[in-house]
Amino acid sequence: MRSKRDESWLVLGSLVSGLAALTFLAASSRSLGLDQFRQIIQIWTIWALSAGSLGFSVQQHVITSAGTYRGVFQALRSQEVLRVTVPLMSGVAVVTTIWRTEIFGDSSTIWPLLATLIPLGCAATSATRGLWAARRKFRFVAFLSAFENSLRAVAALVLWLFDAGPGAFALAILLGFGVVSLAPRPSLSVQEATQPTTRIYGSAIAGLLAYATLVMSPMIMAVKSANIIETSSTFILLALLRTPYQLSLGLVPKFAADRTLGNDRTGGGSVTSRRVPGSVRHRWAVLLCIVSGIVAVTLGAPVAVQILFGDIVAVSVMQSLLATTATAIAVVNIVLVVSASTARLDRQLVTIWVFATGLGVAYIVLAPAISLTSMLCTVGAVELGVATGLLFVLLHHRVSPFVGGNDSTPDRRKWTNAG
């Protein structure tokens, strides 16, 4: 019973976080207007990409390395966390510096600087949640998820009242990283690192590429000099539809902790973490719910966008359908990635996502001339669909697709739980 309550709290925390994020975006867009809002679009896109990638991999690493880290800063200095955080920071720095005028509509260096700090903040907040999850304090993990975006939402509402500029709203995004101050105190009884800590490059790359399909469209459109109305419309549609994905991502700490540390009820892997992949495969009721949800959200998303953001944006039903389908596939994908990452199939994860991304790029090159928004939404659905299908084959048939072996011999018990 406690396990179900923990999961309910995590879902609730993710839901509050998603609603707070929409509040921040609605307040900032109405306060700044379309031209200045473009800078917040890009900073928020970088935050969403960093949070989606590092939030999954760093949390899982800290949880599965239970007893290794005394606090947040020790986790941040670890080789595995630096290996995924520093490249992401470097990539953000290079891209936003070279194309800062196209991306932000401003040649000031302050925007690349703020953008580069965001992955570091996301790694710190992810480590904080991972440390609490390793202690099985899932309600506090839920509170941290909700509190982070709530800080940003409250700051945005205050800034709206004072008619602040885009720089202040960008700093409000950084304000959310203040939840790191609520990290558990360093433990004096921490174990020495006698057990090997997990490798996380596979889950980091998988998370990065998976989340990139859901968030990177506005930045690509800015570099391509797309119309600001189209860019804003795409950004807002994807931000609205990412909520279901965020809800599933919010359960990652519970899945990882149950698989690594055991479950209070079962003494082994979580019943939930074992049941979810099976239900995706075998239960038609789940498929029916997914299809029904896609239809409902497809019809409701354009209306919700108009209510929240006014007439400055316009979203078609077809674009909503493509984006909703991509999001639904992403929800299934995150469950399969958790199972594959727990089984330490890092090389296979990387191979699958590189292949899927290659197909997405090929589609962009060969696709007929359609609107940029529709094309990018289609690419997201194609990449996520292919990656999810290959992950399903990998876990269900227990085979290694393509070439290459594992970084370590997977535990057969984990294979059983995953499959």
N, C-alpha and C positions, 0 to 999 in steps of 0.2 A: 504493500500500500504506500509505503514511504517513497518507493521508486516512482510510482505514478504521480504522487504529489510533487516530487522534484521536477519531473518532466513538465507538469502543468505550470509550475512557477517559471521554468525556463521559457516556455512558449509565451506566457504572459509578459515576461520581461522583454522578449524579442518583439512582441506586438506593440508594447508601449514605446519601445525604441523606434519602431517603424513609423508609428503615428507622430512621435516627436520629430523625426526626420522630415516628414511631410510638412509639419508645422514650421520648421526652420525654413524649408524651401519656399513655402507659400508666403511667409512673412518677408523673406529677403527679396523674392521676385516682385512682390507688390510694392515694397519700399524703394527698390533700386530702379525699377523699370527695365525694359528689355535690353538696352545697350549695356548697362553696367552689370546686369545679372549674368552676363556671359562669363565674367571672371569667376563668379561663385560657382557656376556650372562646372567649370574646369577643375577648380580646387576640390569641389565635392566629388567629382568623378575620380580624381586621384585618391581621395580618402576612401571611397567605396571600393576601388580596386585593391588598395593596400589592406583594408580591413577584411575583404573577402579572401585574399591570399594568405596574409599573415595570421588573420584571426583563426583560420583553420589549422595551419601547419604549426605555428608557435604554440598555440594552446595544447594541441595534441602532443607535441614534443615535451612540454613542461609536465603534462599529466603523466605520460608514460615513463618519464624520467623521475618519478616520484621519489623524494628523498635526496635528490641530487643537488637541488638549488635552494639556497637559504632565502633568497629574495629576488626582486625584479631585476636589479642591476646585475646580479650574478648571472641570471638567465640571459640577459641582453649581451653580456660579454662572452657567452659560451660560443664555441666554434660553430655549432650547428645553427644557432640563431643568427649569428653574424653572416653566415654563408648565404642565407636567404634575404636578410634585411639590407645588407650593404649593396648587393647588385641591384635591388629594387630602387634604393635611394639613388644610386648612380645613374640608373636608366631614367628615372624621373628628372634628375638634374640635367642630364644631357638633352633630353627631348624638349623640356620646357625652356631651356636656355636657347637652343637653336631656333625653335619655332615659337618663342614667347609672344611675338607680335601677332602671329596668326592665331595662337591658342587663346591668349588673354586680351588681345586687342590693345595691348600696352607694352611698350618696350622696357618698362621699369624692371630692374633685377629683383625687386622685392617679391614678385610673384613666383619665379623659380625657387627663391630661397624658402618661401612658405611651403611650396609644393614638395621640396626635398625633405623638409622636416616631418611631413605627414607619415611616411612609412615607419620612421623611428617611433613616433607616437603610437601608431597602431601596434607595433611590436611590443611596446611597453604595456599597453592596455591588454593585449592578448596574453602576455606573460602573467599579468595580474589576475586575470580570470582563470588562467591555467593553475596558478598556485592555490587559489581558493577551491577550484574543482578537485585538485589532488587531495584536498582536505575534506572532500565531499560536502562542501558548503554551497550547494547548488542554488539555494535561495538567494544567497549573497551574490553569486554569479549573475543571477537574473536581475538583481537590483543594480549591479554595475552596468549591465547592458542597457537597462532602461535609463539610468541616471546619466550616462555619457551623452546620449542624444537629447535628453531633457535639459541638460545644461545649455546645449546649443540652442534649443528651441526658446528657452526663456531669454537668453542673451539676444536672440534675433528679434523677439517681440519688444524688448527694451530699446534696441537699436532702431527699430522701426519708428518708435515714438519720438526718438531724437533725430530722425532723418539722417542717420549715419551713412558713410560712404562704403564702397565695396571692401576696402581694406579692413574695416572694423568687422564686417560680417565674416571675412576670411579668418580673422583672429578668433572669432567666436567658434569656428570649426576646431581650431587648436585648443580652445578652452575645454572641450570635451575630454581631452587627454588628462585633465586634472584628476580623473578617477584613479590614476596611478597612486595618488596619495593615500588611497584606501587599501593598498596592498597589505597582505598579512605581514606582521613583523618578522624579521629574519629569525629562523628557528635555530636554537643552539643545539638541538638534538638531531640535526640533519645527518643523514648517512653519508659516508664517504662514497665517492663515485666508483664503487667496486663493480656495479653492474653497468653494462654498456648502455649509453643513452641512444635513443632512436635516431635514425637518419630521417631527415624531413625534406630533402630536396625534391623528392618525387611528389609528395603531397603539396609542397609549395608551388611547384611548376604547374601541377594539375589545377590547383586552386586559382593560380594567376591566369592561366589560359581560359579556364571555365568562367571565371568572373569577368574577364576581359570581354567576353562575348556579350555580357549583360550590361557593361558600363562604359566601354570605350568608344561607342558610336559618336557621342558628342565631340570628343577630342579629334577623332578621325575627320568628322565633318568640318571642324574648325580649320584643320590643316588643309582640307580640300576647298576652303573658302565657301562653304555652304551658306545659304541664307540663314540669318540669325533666328528667324521665326521657325524654320524647319529644325535647326539645331536645338532650340529650346523645347520645341514640341517633342522631339525624340527623347531628350533628356528627361523631361517630366513624365512621359509615358513609361520609360524604363524605371525611373525612380518609384513610380506608383506600383508597378508590377513586381518589383523586387521584394516586396514584403513577404510573400510566401517562401521565397528562398531564404530570407533572413530568419524566418521562423524555424526552418529546418536546420540552418546553420547554428541557431541558438542551442540546439540539442546536441551539437557535437561534443561539448565538454562532458555531458552525461554518457554518451556512447563510449567515448574514449576512456573515461574513468571506469565504467562498468567492465569493459573488456580488459583493462589493465589491472585494476585493483580489485575486481570482483564486485558482486552485487549483494547487498545486505539480505535479500530474500532468497537468492538462489545459491549463493556461495560460489558462483562462477560468472560467466558472461551474462550480460543483461538479457532478460527475456525480450525486452523491447528491441535491443540491438540485433538479436537473432531473428526476431519475427518480422521486422520491417522489410529486409530484402526479400524474404519468402513471400510476404503478402503482395509485394510488387509483381512477383513472378506468377503467383498462383491464384490470387483472388480477384475475380472479375469485378467484385464490388469496388475495389480500389480503383480499377480502370474506369469504371462508370463514374465514380466521384471525380476523378481527374478530368474526364471529358466534360462532365457537367460543369465543373468549375471553370474550365477553359471557355465554354460557351457563355456562362454568366459574366465572367470578367471581361470577355471580349466585347460584350454589349454594354457593360457598365463603365468600362474604363474611359471612353471618350466623354461620357457625361460627367464622371468624377473629375476629369482633368479640367473641364470647363467650369465646374463649380469651384474648385480649389484655386485655379490660376486665372480665371477670366478669359477674355477673348484674345489674349495675346498669343495663344497657342491653338493649334488645330490638329486633331488626330483622327484618322480614318478608321473605319471598322476593320479593314484588311490589315492595316499596320498594327492595330490592337490585337488581332488574331495571331499574327506572326510573333509578336512580342510575348503574348500570353502563352503560346505553345512553347516557346523557348524557355520561359520561366518554369512551366510545369515539368519539362524535361530536366531542367537544372535541379529541381527538388529531388527527383529520383536519382540523379547523378551524384548528389552529395552523399547519399546513403551508400552508394556503391563505392565511392572514393574512400569513405571511412573504412569500409571493410577491406579494400585493397591495401590501403595505407597501413592498417593494423597488421595485415599479413606481410608487411614489409616488401611489397611489390613495387618498389620505387621505380625501377627501370621500366617495368611494364607500363606504369602510369605515365611516365614521360613519353614513351613510344606511342601510346594510344593518343595522347593529346597533341603531340607533334603531327601525327598523321591526320587527326581531325582538323587541326588548324590549317594544314596544307590543303585539305579539301575546301575549307572556307575561302582561302586565298584564291584557289582555282575557280571557285564559283564567281568571285568578284571579277576575275579576268574574263570569264567566258559567258557570264550572265547577260541576258538582253538588257537594253536600256530601260531602267525603271527608276523611280525616285530613290535617292540615296537612303532615305529612311527605310523604305521597304526592302532595299537590297541588304542593308546591314542587319535588319531584323531577321531576314531570311537566312543570312550567314550564321547568325546566332543559333537559329533552330537547327540548321544543318550540322554545325560543329558539335553542338550538345547532343543531338540525336545519334550521330556516329559514335562519339566517345561513350555515351551511355550504353549503346548496343554492344560495343567491344568490351566494356567493363563487365556487362552482364555475361557475355560468353566466357570471359576470363574467370569470373568467380563461379559460374554455374558448372562449367566443364573442367575447372581446375587445370587449365592449360595456360602456357605462356605464349601469347600471340607474338608473331613476328620473330625476332631473333634476340638473343641475349638471355642471361640468367638473372637470378635475383642477387641482391646485394648480400643477403643472408638467407639461410635456409628457413623457409616459413614453418611455423608451428602448425602441425597437422590439426590440432584442436581449433586453432583460429580458422583454418580452412573449413572445418566442419561447421563452425558457427557462421562463417561468411556465406557458405554455400547452402 
